[in-house]
Amino acid sequence: MTFDAPDNTDSNAGQDIPEEASTAPPPPAPPEDEVIGTRRGMFGVTGTGDTSGYGGLVTPVALPAGTPPPYGGWFDAFVGTLRAALTNRVIAFDTVIEKIVVFRDEITLHVRREHLVAVASALRDDTSLRFELCLGVNGVHYPDDEGRELHAVYHLMSITHNRRVRLEVSAPDADPHIPSLFAVYPTTDWHERETYDFFGILFDGHPSLTRITMPDDWRGHPQRKDYPLGGIPVEYKGARIPPPDERRTYS
């Protein structure tokens, strides 16, 4: 008996057998970040003596794109609960939320400014959400982000569920108004005043939106990117501090 010629010959011998086609669709391509400008040098300034050693650095200024679901972790259940809470308030989720960004296990909701108070109230009051505390407000200035140059970022914490989320709202330079969250989170009182002081965002409904660090008559908002880094007069030099009974009241 030899094995040179097998008794059974394969009818497909010598033919290419196609691989089994996969039925699963390819994963969607991740969304691309939104490039809104280009920064040159370490600090994005020109016409000055840059001694940082990074004068030739050219980097794009990009905002993260929205993250498609599923988001992973507890984020999916959270978004579903918030959607239901807003529906109970007769508010369409897709109308008030511009996009959701998940980055490094943190979630940010980009909220249309006219619906900020409603979204914050739902996050605070719904028993399954319970974000009882606002940890602060940050201002951001993107001069090249046309129509939404000013951003305010609220950091919320749920003490009940030990979770954190961010709310981000934008407003144009020509209309820098954002609703105040003082009525929902009274802890934002001084935080919103500081953001107004340094970025010029006007928080509508704030009980006393006055400067908190700079003098009352200071011109401009020092943390905006179009604010000069030097060569400005020190406007409070030699200023007189009035006695307490003559000082400006904030009530």
C-alpha positions in Angstrom: 0.0 0.0 0.0 1.4 3.3 -1.0 0.3 6.9 -0.2 1.3 8.4 -3.5 -2.2 8.4 -5.0 -5.1 8.7 -2.5 -8.2 6.7 -3.2 -10.5 9.8 -2.8 -9.7 12.8 -4.9 -11.0 16.2 -3.8 -13.3 17.7 -6.5 -12.1 21.2 -5.5 -8.4 20.3 -5.8 -6.5 23.0 -7.6 -9.3 25.6 -7.2 -9.2 28.7 -5.0 -11.6 28.4 -2.2 -12.9 31.9 -1.2 -12.7 32.8 2.4 -15.9 33.0 4.3 -17.3 36.5 4.1 -17.6 38.2 7.5 -21.1 39.3 8.3 -20.1 41.9 10.9 -19.9 45.4 9.6 -16.6 47.2 9.9 -16.3 49.4 13.0 -17.1 53.1 12.3 -14.2 55.4 11.9 -13.6 57.6 14.9 -14.8 61.2 14.5 -12.2 63.7 13.6 -11.4 66.6 15.9 -12.5 70.0 14.8 -9.6 72.2 14.0 -10.4 75.8 14.7 -7.0 77.5 14.2 -3.2 77.3 14.4 -1.0 78.3 17.2 2.6 79.4 16.5 5.2 79.4 19.2 4.8 78.3 22.8 2.3 80.9 23.8 0.7 81.8 20.4 2.1 85.3 20.3 3.9 87.0 17.5 6.1 90.1 17.1 7.8 89.7 20.5 11.1 88.3 21.7 10.2 84.7 22.3 13.0 83.3 24.6 11.2 80.0 25.3 13.1 78.1 22.5 9.8 77.2 20.9 9.4 80.1 18.5 9.1 77.9 15.5 6.5 75.5 17.0 3.4 75.2 14.9 0.5 73.3 16.3 -3.2 73.0 15.4 -5.9 74.2 17.8 -8.5 71.5 17.8 -11.7 70.8 19.8 -12.6 67.2 20.4 -15.3 65.7 18.2 -18.4 64.1 19.7 -18.1 60.6 20.9 -20.6 58.1 19.4 -22.4 55.6 21.7 -21.8 53.2 23.4 -19.7 55.3 25.8 -18.7 52.6 28.2 -18.8 52.3 31.9 -21.6 54.0 33.7 -21.9 56.7 31.0 -24.5 54.9 28.9 -26.9 54.4 31.8 -26.3 58.0 32.9 -27.1 59.4 29.4 -30.2 57.3 29.3 -31.4 58.5 32.7 -30.8 62.1 31.8 -32.7 61.7 28.5 -35.7 60.3 30.4 -35.4 63.1 33.0 -35.5 65.8 30.3 -38.3 64.0 28.5 -40.4 64.2 31.8 -39.8 68.0 31.7 -41.0 68.1 28.0 -37.4 68.9 26.8 -36.0 67.0 23.8 -32.5 65.6 24.7 -31.1 66.1 21.2 -32.3 69.7 21.1 -30.5 70.8 24.3 -27.3 68.6 24.0 -25.0 69.6 21.1 -22.6 66.7 21.6 -21.2 64.3 24.2 -17.4 63.9 24.6 -15.9 61.0 26.5 -12.1 61.3 26.9 -9.9 59.6 29.5 -12.8 58.1 31.4 -14.4 61.6 31.8 -17.7 62.7 30.2 -18.6 66.2 29.1 -22.0 67.4 27.9 -22.0 70.3 25.5 -25.2 72.1 26.3 -26.9 74.9 24.3 -26.8 78.0 26.5 -30.5 78.7 26.6 -31.1 75.3 28.1 -28.3 75.3 30.7 -30.5 75.9 33.7 -33.0 73.2 32.7 -30.3 70.6 32.2 -28.5 71.5 35.5 -31.9 71.3 37.4 -32.5 67.8 36.0 -29.1 66.7 37.0 -29.5 68.0 40.5 -33.1 66.9 41.2 -33.6 63.5 39.5 -33.2 60.8 42.2 -31.2 58.6 39.8 -28.8 61.4 39.0 -28.4 63.6 42.1 -25.5 65.8 41.1 -25.9 68.0 44.2 -22.7 70.0 44.1 -21.1 72.3 41.5 -17.3 72.4 42.1 -16.6 75.5 40.1 -16.8 77.3 36.8 -13.9 77.7 34.3 -13.8 80.1 31.4 -12.0 79.4 28.1 -11.4 81.8 25.2 -10.9 80.5 21.7 -10.5 83.6 19.5 -10.6 81.5 16.3 -13.7 79.6 17.2 -16.0 81.9 15.2 -19.5 82.3 16.8 -18.6 80.6 20.0 -15.4 82.2 21.2 -16.2 82.1 24.9 -16.8 78.8 26.8 -17.9 78.2 30.3 -17.3 74.8 31.9 -19.2 73.7 35.0 -17.9 70.7 37.1 -20.7 68.8 38.8 -20.4 66.1 41.4 -22.9 63.5 42.7 -22.1 62.9 46.4 -24.8 60.3 46.4 -23.3 58.2 43.5 -19.7 59.4 43.7 -19.7 60.5 40.0 -18.5 63.6 38.2 -19.6 65.2 34.9 -18.9 68.4 33.1 -21.3 70.8 31.4 -19.7 73.0 28.7 -21.5 76.0 27.2 -20.4 78.4 24.5 -21.3 82.0 23.5 -20.1 84.4 20.8 -17.9 87.3 21.5 -20.6 89.6 20.1 -23.2 88.3 22.6 -21.3 87.0 25.7 -24.4 86.0 27.7 -24.8 82.7 29.5 -27.6 82.0 32.1 -26.3 82.0 35.6 -26.6 78.7 37.6 -26.7 80.6 40.9 -30.4 79.6 41.4 -29.5 75.9 41.0 -26.1 75.9 42.6 -25.5 78.9 44.9 -21.9 77.9 45.2 -21.4 79.3 41.7 -21.7 82.8 43.1 -18.1 83.8 43.3 -17.0 81.4 40.6 -19.2 83.1 38.0 -18.0 86.5 39.2 -14.4 85.4 38.7 -15.1 84.0 35.2 -16.8 87.3 34.4 -13.8 89.3 35.8 -11.2 87.4 33.8 -13.1 86.4 30.6 -16.0 88.9 30.2 -18.8 86.3 30.2 -22.0 87.9 31.4 -24.0 85.5 33.5 -27.6 86.5 33.2 -29.5 86.2 36.5 -26.5 86.4 38.8 -27.4 88.4 41.9 -24.3 90.6 41.9 -22.1 90.2 38.8 -19.2 92.5 39.7 -15.4 92.0 39.5 -13.9 89.9 42.3 -10.2 90.3 41.8 -9.5 93.2 39.5 -10.5 96.8 40.5 -14.1 97.7 39.6 -12.9 100.2 36.9 -10.4 97.9 35.3 -10.6 97.8 31.5 -10.6 94.5 29.7 -10.5 90.9 30.9 -6.9 89.7 31.6 -7.3 85.9 30.8 -8.6 86.4 27.3 -6.1 85.4 24.6 -6.5 88.8 22.9 -5.5 90.6 26.1 -1.9 92.1 25.8 0.7 90.2 27.8 2.6 93.4 28.6 2.9 97.1 28.0 -0.4 98.1 29.6 -0.7 100.8 32.3 -1.0 99.6 35.9 -4.3 101.2 36.3 -4.6 100.8 40.1 -1.3 102.3 40.9 -1.8 105.1 43.4 -5.5 104.3 43.7 -7.2 105.4 46.9 -9.0 102.8 49.0 -12.2 104.3 50.3 -13.3 103.7 53.9 -15.8 100.9 54.5 -18.9 103.1 54.6 -18.0 104.6 51.2 -17.2 101.3 49.4 -19.3 99.8 46.7 -22.0 97.5 47.9 -22.8 94.1 46.3 -26.3 93.5 47.6 
